Amino acid sequence: MAHKITDECIGCENCISVCPFDAISKKDAVCVIDPDVCVDCGACAAQCPVSAIEEA
């Protein structure tokens, strides 16, 4: 199951830069994960400074 980004996202883009599958993009000043592309590797969660990424 893919990870999800919660409302705590501050749009810093750290997660975008580490996603090996380009599953994360920025929309309306926050980051979003495409669940159809995400392989649940967790690389993004480790880079989020506000812990806004969690397992879905």
N, CA, C and O atoms as a Tripos MOL2 file, in Angstrom:
@<TRIPOS>MOLECULE
protein
  224   223    56     0     0
PROTEIN
NO_CHARGES

@<TRIPOS>ATOM
      1 N           0.8420   -1.1790    0.0000 N.3       1 MET1
      2 CA          0.0000    0.0000    0.0000 C.3       1 MET1
      3 C           0.8900    1.2470    0.0000 C.2       1 MET1
      4 O           1.9370    1.2580    0.6470 O.2       1 MET1
      5 N           0.4940    2.2610   -0.6980 N.am      2 ALA2
      6 CA          1.2710    3.4840   -0.8350 C.3       2 ALA2
      7 C           1.2640    4.3150    0.4420 C.2       2 ALA2
      8 O           0.3610    4.1990    1.2700 O.2       2 ALA2
      9 N           2.2760    5.1470    0.5860 N.am      3 HIS3
     10 CA          2.3050    6.1210    1.6730 C.3       3 HIS3
     11 C           1.3490    7.2590    1.3280 C.2       3 HIS3
     12 O           0.9210    7.3860    0.1810 O.2       3 HIS3
     13 N           1.0180    8.0760    2.3060 N.am      4 LYS4
     14 CA          0.1850    9.2500    2.0530 C.3       4 LYS4
     15 C           0.7900   10.4430    2.7790 C.2       4 LYS4
     16 O           1.4890   10.2880    3.7800 O.2       4 LYS4
     17 N           0.5170   11.6190    2.2680 N.am      5 ILE5
     18 CA          0.9970   12.8610    2.8730 C.3       5 ILE5
     19 C          -0.1830   13.5280    3.5540 C.2       5 ILE5
     20 O          -1.2190   13.7620    2.9330 O.2       5 ILE5
     21 N          -0.0200   13.8330    4.8330 N.am      6 THR6
     22 CA         -1.0990   14.4230    5.6260 C.3       6 THR6
     23 C          -1.1380   15.9430    5.4740 C.2       6 THR6
     24 O          -0.3100   16.5340    4.7820 O.2       6 THR6
     25 N          -2.1020   16.5510    6.1240 N.am      7 ASP7
     26 CA         -2.2840   18.0050    6.0690 C.3       7 ASP7
     27 C          -1.1350   18.7760    6.7140 C.2       7 ASP7
     28 O          -1.0450   19.9930    6.5470 O.2       7 ASP7
     29 N          -0.2620   18.0950    7.4430 N.am      8 GLU8
     30 CA          0.8700   18.7690    8.0820 C.3       8 GLU8
     31 C           1.9690   19.1540    7.0880 C.2       8 GLU8
     32 O           2.9180   19.8450    7.4610 O.2       8 GLU8
     33 N           1.8590   18.7250    5.8460 N.am      9 CYS9
     34 CA          2.8720   19.0150    4.8230 C.3       9 CYS9
     35 C           3.0870   20.5210    4.6870 C.2       9 CYS9
     36 O           2.1340   21.2950    4.5980 O.2       9 CYS9
     37 N           4.3620   20.9170    4.6720 N.am     10 ILE10
     38 CA          4.7100   22.3340    4.5130 C.3      10 ILE10
     39 C           5.2550   22.6270    3.1130 C.2      10 ILE10
     40 O           5.6790   23.7480    2.8310 O.2      10 ILE10
     41 N           5.2440   21.6180    2.2380 N.am     11 GLY11
     42 CA          5.6590   21.8210    0.8510 C.3      11 GLY11
     43 C           7.1430   22.0200    0.6450 C.2      11 GLY11
     44 O           7.5460   22.6840   -0.3100 O.2      11 GLY11
     45 N           7.9690   21.4630    1.5150 N.am     12 CYS12
     46 CA          9.4140   21.7000    1.4390 C.3      12 CYS12
     47 C          10.0920   20.9960    0.2650 C.2      12 CYS12
     48 O          11.1890   21.3940   -0.1270 O.2      12 CYS12
     49 N           9.4750   19.9680   -0.3020 N.am     13 GLU13
     50 CA          9.9650   19.2080   -1.4520 C.3      13 GLU13
     51 C          11.1120   18.2510   -1.1430 C.2      13 GLU13
     52 O          11.6950   17.7010   -2.0770 O.2      13 GLU13
     53 N          11.4610   18.0280    0.1160 N.am     14 ASN14
     54 CA         12.4990   17.0390    0.4450 C.3      14 ASN14
     55 C          12.0890   15.6630   -0.0660 C.2      14 ASN14
     56 O          12.9220   14.9130   -0.5740 O.2      14 ASN14
     57 N          10.8290   15.3380    0.0650 N.am     15 CYS15
     58 CA         10.3370   14.0280   -0.3540 C.3      15 CYS15
     59 C          10.4170   13.8450   -1.8720 C.2      15 CYS15
     60 O          10.6910   12.7470   -2.3550 O.2      15 CYS15
     61 N          10.1810   14.9080   -2.6080 N.am     16 ILE16
     62 CA         10.2320   14.8400   -4.0670 C.3      16 ILE16
     63 C          11.6350   14.4770   -4.5320 C.2      16 ILE16
     64 O          11.8090   13.6730   -5.4490 O.2      16 ILE16
     65 N          12.6210   15.0710   -3.8970 N.am     17 SER17
     66 CA         14.0010   14.8580   -4.3370 C.3      17 SER17
     67 C          14.5190   13.4560   -4.0490 C.2      17 SER17
     68 O          15.4690   13.0210   -4.7010 O.2      17 SER17
     69 N          13.9330   12.7290   -3.0950 N.am     18 VAL18
     70 CA         14.4250   11.3900   -2.7590 C.3      18 VAL18
     71 C          13.5670   10.2520   -3.3120 C.2      18 VAL18
     72 O          13.9610    9.0890   -3.2180 O.2      18 VAL18
     73 N          12.4200   10.5580   -3.8780 N.am     19 CYS19
     74 CA         11.5480    9.5020   -4.3940 C.3      19 CYS19
     75 C          12.1700    8.8730   -5.6430 C.2      19 CYS19
     76 O          12.3400    9.5500   -6.6570 O.2      19 CYS19
     77 N          12.5100    7.5820   -5.5730 N.am     20 PRO20
     78 CA         13.1690    6.9420   -6.7170 C.3      20 PRO20
     79 C          12.2240    6.6330   -7.8820 C.2      20 PRO20
     80 O          12.6810    6.2300   -8.9510 O.2      20 PRO20
     81 N          10.9290    6.8150   -7.6940 N.am     21 PHE21
     82 CA          9.9630    6.4770   -8.7360 C.3      21 PHE21
     83 C           9.1500    7.6790   -9.2250 C.2      21 PHE21
     84 O           8.1830    7.5120   -9.9680 O.2      21 PHE21
     85 N           9.5360    8.8760   -8.8150 N.am     22 ASP22
     86 CA          8.8200   10.0940   -9.2170 C.3      22 ASP22
     87 C           7.3220   10.0040   -8.9240 C.2      22 ASP22
     88 O           6.4910   10.4260   -9.7280 O.2      22 ASP22
     89 N           6.9990    9.4480   -7.7650 N.am     23 ALA23
     90 CA          5.5950    9.2930   -7.3690 C.3      23 ALA23
     91 C           5.0560   10.5200   -6.6440 C.2      23 ALA23
     92 O           3.8590   10.6020   -6.3710 O.2      23 ALA23
     93 N           5.9350   11.4790   -6.3270 N.am     24 ILE24
     94 CA          5.5200   12.6480   -5.5490 C.3      24 ILE24
     95 C           5.6480   13.9070   -6.3970 C.2      24 ILE24
     96 O           6.6360   14.1020   -7.1050 O.2      24 ILE24
     97 N           4.6410   14.7430   -6.3100 N.am     25 SER25
     98 CA          4.6530   16.0230   -7.0050 C.3      25 SER25
     99 C           4.0910   17.0880   -6.0660 C.2      25 SER25
    100 O           3.5800   16.7860   -4.9870 O.2      25 SER25
    101 N           4.1970   18.3220   -6.4980 N.am     26 LYS26
    102 CA          3.6860   19.4230   -5.6850 C.3      26 LYS26
    103 C           2.4230   19.9640   -6.3240 C.2      26 LYS26
    104 O           2.3730   20.2050   -7.5300 O.2      26 LYS26
    105 N           1.3930   20.1520   -5.4910 N.am     27 LYS27
    106 CA          0.1170   20.6770   -5.9650 C.3      27 LYS27
    107 C          -0.4250   21.6280   -4.9150 C.2      27 LYS27
    108 O          -0.5600   21.2610   -3.7470 O.2      27 LYS27
    109 N          -0.7300   22.8240   -5.3190 N.am     28 ASP28
    110 CA         -1.3010   23.8210   -4.4020 C.3      28 ASP28
    111 C          -0.4360   24.0140   -3.1630 C.2      28 ASP28
    112 O          -0.9590   24.0580   -2.0490 O.2      28 ASP28
    113 N           0.8600   24.1290   -3.3360 N.am     29 ALA29
    114 CA          1.8420   24.4270   -2.2780 C.3      29 ALA29
    115 C           2.1050   23.2770   -1.3060 C.2      29 ALA29
    116 O           2.8040   23.4650   -0.3100 O.2      29 ALA29
    117 N           1.5610   22.0980   -1.5750 N.am     30 VAL30
    118 CA          1.8600   20.9230   -0.7520 C.3      30 VAL30
    119 C           2.2400   19.7670   -1.6680 C.2      30 VAL30
    120 O           1.9570   19.7900   -2.8660 O.2      30 VAL30
    121 N           2.8720   18.7740   -1.1010 N.am     31 CYS31
    122 CA          3.2840   17.6060   -1.8710 C.3      31 CYS31
    123 C           2.1920   16.5430   -1.8270 C.2      31 CYS31
    124 O           1.4850   16.4000   -0.8290 O.2      31 CYS31
    125 N           2.0680   15.8030   -2.9230 N.am     32 VAL32
    126 CA          1.0890   14.7310   -3.0170 C.3      32 VAL32
    127 C           1.7600   13.4870   -3.5940 C.2      32 VAL32
    128 O           2.6780   13.5850   -4.4080 O.2      32 VAL32
    129 N           1.2930   12.3250   -3.1650 N.am     33 ILE33
    130 CA          1.8220   11.0570   -3.6490 C.3      33 ILE33
    131 C           0.7990   10.4010   -4.5660 C.2      33 ILE33
    132 O          -0.3750   10.2820   -4.2170 O.2      33 ILE33
    133 N           1.2500    9.9800   -5.7330 N.am     34 ASP34
    134 CA          0.4020    9.2330   -6.6570 C.3      34 ASP34
    135 C           0.4260    7.7670   -6.2110 C.2      34 ASP34
    136 O           1.4480    7.1000   -6.3700 O.2      34 ASP34
    137 N          -0.6710    7.2550   -5.6590 N.am     35 PRO35
    138 CA         -0.6730    5.8920   -5.1250 C.3      35 PRO35
    139 C          -0.4770    4.8190   -6.1940 C.2      35 PRO35
    140 O          -0.0970    3.6930   -5.8750 O.2      35 PRO35
    141 N          -0.7300    5.1540   -7.4470 N.am     36 ASP36
    142 CA         -0.5460    4.1950   -8.5280 C.3      36 ASP36
    143 C           0.9260    4.0350   -8.9080 C.2      36 ASP36
    144 O           1.2980    3.0520   -9.5500 O.2      36 ASP36
    145 N           1.7590    4.9940   -8.5160 N.am     37 VAL37
    146 CA          3.1870    4.9550   -8.8470 C.3      37 VAL37
    147 C           4.0240    4.5840   -7.6240 C.2      37 VAL37
    148 O           5.0760    3.9610   -7.7640 O.2      37 VAL37
    149 N           3.5750    4.9530   -6.4430 N.am     38 CYS38
    150 CA          4.3050    4.6900   -5.2050 C.3      38 CYS38
    151 C           4.4630    3.1880   -4.9730 C.2      38 CYS38
    152 O           3.5000    2.4290   -5.0840 O.2      38 CYS38
    153 N           5.6950    2.7650   -4.6470 N.am     39 VAL39
    154 CA          5.9650    1.3520   -4.3640 C.3      39 VAL39
    155 C           6.1710    1.1140   -2.8730 C.2      39 VAL39
    156 O           6.5980    0.0310   -2.4700 O.2      39 VAL39
    157 N           5.8720    2.1160   -2.0540 N.am     40 ASP40
    158 CA          5.9210    1.9930   -0.5990 C.3      40 ASP40
    159 C           7.3290    1.7330   -0.0590 C.2      40 ASP40
    160 O           7.5000    0.9620    0.8850 O.2      40 ASP40
    161 N           8.3300    2.3720   -0.6540 N.am     41 CYS41
    162 CA          9.7080    2.1610   -0.2110 C.3      41 CYS41
    163 C          10.0260    2.9100    1.0840 C.2      41 CYS41
    164 O          10.9180    2.5040    1.8290 O.2      41 CYS41
    165 N           9.3020    4.0060    1.3590 N.am     42 GLY42
    166 CA          9.4910    4.7550    2.5950 C.3      42 GLY42
    167 C          10.6010    5.7790    2.5750 C.2      42 GLY42
    168 O          10.8510    6.4270    3.5910 O.2      42 GLY42
    169 N          11.2720    5.9450    1.4560 N.am     43 ALA43
    170 CA         12.3680    6.9230    1.3780 C.3      43 ALA43
    171 C          11.8750    8.3390    1.6730 C.2      43 ALA43
    172 O          12.5960    9.1310    2.2790 O.2      43 ALA43
    173 N          10.6940    8.6510    1.2620 N.am     44 CYS44
    174 CA         10.1310    9.9860    1.4590 C.3      44 CYS44
    175 C           9.8770   10.2820    2.9340 C.2      44 CYS44
    176 O          10.1730   11.3770    3.4110 O.2      44 CYS44
    177 N           9.3350    9.3180    3.6440 N.am     45 ALA45
    178 CA          8.9820    9.5210    5.0550 C.3      45 ALA45
    179 C          10.1980    9.8790    5.8970 C.2      45 ALA45
    180 O          10.1060   10.6930    6.8160 O.2      45 ALA45
    181 N          11.3120    9.2840    5.5910 N.am     46 ALA46
    182 CA         12.5310    9.5440    6.3520 C.3      46 ALA46
    183 C          13.0490   10.9660    6.1440 C.2      46 ALA46
    184 O          13.7940   11.4750    6.9810 O.2      46 ALA46
    185 N          12.6730   11.6030    5.0630 N.am     47 GLN47
    186 CA         13.1670   12.9360    4.7440 C.3      47 GLN47
    187 C          12.2220   14.0730    5.1510 C.2      47 GLN47
    188 O          12.6020   15.2410    5.0730 O.2      47 GLN47
    189 N          11.0320   13.7580    5.5720 N.am     48 CYS48
    190 CA         10.0450   14.7840    5.9100 C.3      48 CYS48
    191 C          10.3540   15.4100    7.2740 C.2      48 CYS48
    192 O          10.3590   14.7090    8.2850 O.2      48 CYS48
    193 N          10.6110   16.7200    7.3120 N.am     49 PRO49
    194 CA         10.9790   17.3810    8.5690 C.3      49 PRO49
    195 C           9.8080   17.5580    9.5430 C.2      49 PRO49
    196 O          10.0280   17.8510   10.7180 O.2      49 PRO49
    197 N           8.5790   17.3860    9.0760 N.am     50 VAL50
    198 CA          7.4180   17.5590    9.9500 C.3      50 VAL50
    199 C           6.6160   16.2690   10.1100 C.2      50 VAL50
    200 O           5.4860   16.2970   10.5960 O.2      50 VAL50
    201 N           7.1870   15.1600    9.7100 N.am     51 SER51
    202 CA          6.5490   13.8360    9.8250 C.3      51 SER51
    203 C           5.1430   13.8050    9.2200 C.2      51 SER51
    204 O           4.2170   13.2420    9.8020 O.2      51 SER51
    205 N           5.0020   14.4170    8.0500 N.am     52 ALA52
    206 CA          3.6950   14.4800    7.3960 C.3      52 ALA52
    207 C           3.4280   13.2900    6.4730 C.2      52 ALA52
    208 O           2.3650   13.2130    5.8570 O.2      52 ALA52
    209 N           4.3840   12.3650    6.3710 N.am     53 ILE53
    210 CA          4.2060   11.2150    5.4920 C.3      53 ILE53
    211 C           4.0610    9.9620    6.3460 C.2      53 ILE53
    212 O           4.8870    9.6730    7.2120 O.2      53 ILE53
    213 N           2.9900    9.2310    6.0740 N.am     54 GLU54
    214 CA          2.7320    8.0180    6.8450 C.3      54 GLU54
    215 C           2.2330    6.9140    5.9380 C.2      54 GLU54
    216 O           1.8350    7.1620    4.8000 O.2      54 GLU54
    217 N           2.2560    5.6910    6.4480 N.am     55 GLU55
    218 CA          1.7300    4.5690    5.6700 C.3      55 GLU55
    219 C           0.2190    4.6860    5.5800 C.2      55 GLU55
    220 O          -0.4610    5.0140    6.5520 O.2      55 GLU55
    221 N          -0.2810    4.4130    4.4040 N.am     56 ALA56
    222 CA         -1.7260    4.5190    4.1850 C.3      56 ALA56
    223 C          -2.4420    3.3030    4.7120 C.2      56 ALA56
    224 O          -3.6660    3.2170    4.6150 O.2      56 ALA56
@<TRIPOS>BOND
     1     1     2 1
     2     2     3 1
     3     3     4 2
     4     3     5 am
     5     5     6 1
     6     6     7 1
     7     7     8 2
     8     7     9 am
     9     9    10 1
    10    10    11 1
    11    11    12 2
    12    11    13 am
    13    13    14 1
    14    14    15 1
    15    15    16 2
    16    15    17 am
    17    17    18 1
    18    18    19 1
    19    19    20 2
    20    19    21 am
    21    21    22 1
    22    22    23 1
    23    23    24 2
    24    23    25 am
    25    25    26 1
    26    26    27 1
    27    27    28 2
    28    27    29 am
    29    29    30 1
    30    30    31 1
    31    31    32 2
    32    31    33 am
    33    33    34 1
    34    34    35 1
    35    35    36 2
    36    35    37 am
    37    37    38 1
    38    38    39 1
    39    39    40 2
    40    39    41 am
    41    41    42 1
    42    42    43 1
    43    43    44 2
    44    43    45 am
    45    45    46 1
    46    46    47 1
    47    47    48 2
    48    47    49 am
    49    49    50 1
    50    50    51 1
    51    51    52 2
    52    51    53 am
    53    53    54 1
    54    54    55 1
    55    55    56 2
    56    55    57 am
    57    57    58 1
    58    58    59 1
    59    59    60 2
    60    59    61 am
    61    61    62 1
    62    62    63 1
    63    63    64 2
    64    63    65 am
    65    65    66 1
    66    66    67 1
    67    67    68 2
    68    67    69 am
    69    69    70 1
    70    70    71 1
    71    71    72 2
    72    71    73 am
    73    73    74 1
    74    74    75 1
    75    75    76 2
    76    75    77 am
    77    77    78 1
    78    78    79 1
    79    79    80 2
    80    79    81 am
    81    81    82 1
    82    82    83 1
    83    83    84 2
    84    83    85 am
    85    85    86 1
    86    86    87 1
    87    87    88 2
    88    87    89 am
    89    89    90 1
    90    90    91 1
    91    91    92 2
    92    91    93 am
    93    93    94 1
    94    94    95 1
    95    95    96 2
    96    95    97 am
    97    97    98 1
    98    98    99 1
    99    99   100 2
   100    99   101 am
   101   101   102 1
   102   102   103 1
   103   103   104 2
   104   103   105 am
   105   105   106 1
   106   106   107 1
   107   107   108 2
   108   107   109 am
   109   109   110 1
   110   110   111 1
   111   111   112 2
   112   111   113 am
   113   113   114 1
   114   114   115 1
   115   115   116 2
   116   115   117 am
   117   117   118 1
   118   118   119 1
   119   119   120 2
   120   119   121 am
   121   121   122 1
   122   122   123 1
   123   123   124 2
   124   123   125 am
   125   125   126 1
   126   126   127 1
   127   127   128 2
   128   127   129 am
   129   129   130 1
   130   130   131 1
   131   131   132 2
   132   131   133 am
   133   133   134 1
   134   134   135 1
   135   135   136 2
   136   135   137 am
   137   137   138 1
   138   138   139 1
   139   139   140 2
   140   139   141 am
   141   141   142 1
   142   142   143 1
   143   143   144 2
   144   143   145 am
   145   145   146 1
   146   146   147 1
   147   147   148 2
   148   147   149 am
   149   149   150 1
   150   150   151 1
   151   151   152 2
   152   151   153 am
   153   153   154 1
   154   154   155 1
   155   155   156 2
   156   155   157 am
   157   157   158 1
   158   158   159 1
   159   159   160 2
   160   159   161 am
   161   161   162 1
   162   162   163 1
   163   163   164 2
   164   163   165 am
   165   165   166 1
   166   166   167 1
   167   167   168 2
   168   167   169 am
   169   169   170 1
   170   170   171 1
   171   171   172 2
   172   171   173 am
   173   173   174 1
   174   174   175 1
   175   175   176 2
   176   175   177 am
   177   177   178 1
   178   178   179 1
   179   179   180 2
   180   179   181 am
   181   181   182 1
   182   182   183 1
   183   183   184 2
   184   183   185 am
   185   185   186 1
   186   186   187 1
   187   187   188 2
   188   187   189 am
   189   189   190 1
   190   190   191 1
   191   191   192 2
   192   191   193 am
   193   193   194 1
   194   194   195 1
   195   195   196 2
   196   195   197 am
   197   197   198 1
   198   198   199 1
   199   199   200 2
   200   199   201 am
   201   201   202 1
   202   202   203 1
   203   203   204 2
   204   203   205 am
   205   205   206 1
   206   206   207 1
   207   207   208 2
   208   207   209 am
   209   209   210 1
   210   210   211 1
   211   211   212 2
   212   211   213 am
   213   213   214 1
   214   214   215 1
   215   215   216 2
   216   215   217 am
   217   217   218 1
   218   218   219 1
   219   219   220 2
   220   219   221 am
   221   221   222 1
   222   222   223 1
   223   223   224 2
@<TRIPOS>SUBSTRUCTURE
     1 MET1         2 RESIDUE 1 A MET
     2 ALA2         6 RESIDUE 1 A ALA
     3 HIS3        10 RESIDUE 1 A HIS
     4 LYS4        14 RESIDUE 1 A LYS
     5 ILE5        18 RESIDUE 1 A ILE
     6 THR6        22 RESIDUE 1 A THR
     7 ASP7        26 RESIDUE 1 A ASP
     8 GLU8        30 RESIDUE 1 A GLU
     9 CYS9        34 RESIDUE 1 A CYS
    10 ILE10       38 RESIDUE 1 A ILE
    11 GLY11       42 RESIDUE 1 A GLY
    12 CYS12       46 RESIDUE 1 A CYS
    13 GLU13       50 RESIDUE 1 A GLU
    14 ASN14       54 RESIDUE 1 A ASN
    15 CYS15       58 RESIDUE 1 A CYS
    16 ILE16       62 RESIDUE 1 A ILE
    17 SER17       66 RESIDUE 1 A SER
    18 VAL18       70 RESIDUE 1 A VAL
    19 CYS19       74 RESIDUE 1 A CYS
    20 PRO20       78 RESIDUE 1 A PRO
    21 PHE21       82 RESIDUE 1 A PHE
    22 ASP22       86 RESIDUE 1 A ASP
    23 ALA23       90 RESIDUE 1 A ALA
    24 ILE24       94 RESIDUE 1 A ILE
    25 SER25       98 RESIDUE 1 A SER
    26 LYS26      102 RESIDUE 1 A LYS
    27 LYS27      106 RESIDUE 1 A LYS
    28 ASP28      110 RESIDUE 1 A ASP
    29 ALA29      114 RESIDUE 1 A ALA
    30 VAL30      118 RESIDUE 1 A VAL
    31 CYS31      122 RESIDUE 1 A CYS
    32 VAL32      126 RESIDUE 1 A VAL
    33 ILE33      130 RESIDUE 1 A ILE
    34 ASP34      134 RESIDUE 1 A ASP
    35 PRO35      138 RESIDUE 1 A PRO
    36 ASP36      142 RESIDUE 1 A ASP
    37 VAL37      146 RESIDUE 1 A VAL
    38 CYS38      150 RESIDUE 1 A CYS
    39 VAL39      154 RESIDUE 1 A VAL
    40 ASP40      158 RESIDUE 1 A ASP
    41 CYS41      162 RESIDUE 1 A CYS
    42 GLY42      166 RESIDUE 1 A GLY
    43 ALA43      170 RESIDUE 1 A ALA
    44 CYS44      174 RESIDUE 1 A CYS
    45 ALA45      178 RESIDUE 1 A ALA
    46 ALA46      182 RESIDUE 1 A ALA
    47 GLN47      186 RESIDUE 1 A GLN
    48 CYS48      190 RESIDUE 1 A CYS
    49 PRO49      194 RESIDUE 1 A PRO
    50 VAL50      198 RESIDUE 1 A VAL
    51 SER51      202 RESIDUE 1 A SER
    52 ALA52      206 RESIDUE 1 A ALA
    53 ILE53      210 RESIDUE 1 A ILE
    54 GLU54      214 RESIDUE 1 A GLU
    55 GLU55      218 RESIDUE 1 A GLU
    56 ALA56      222 RESIDUE 1 A ALA
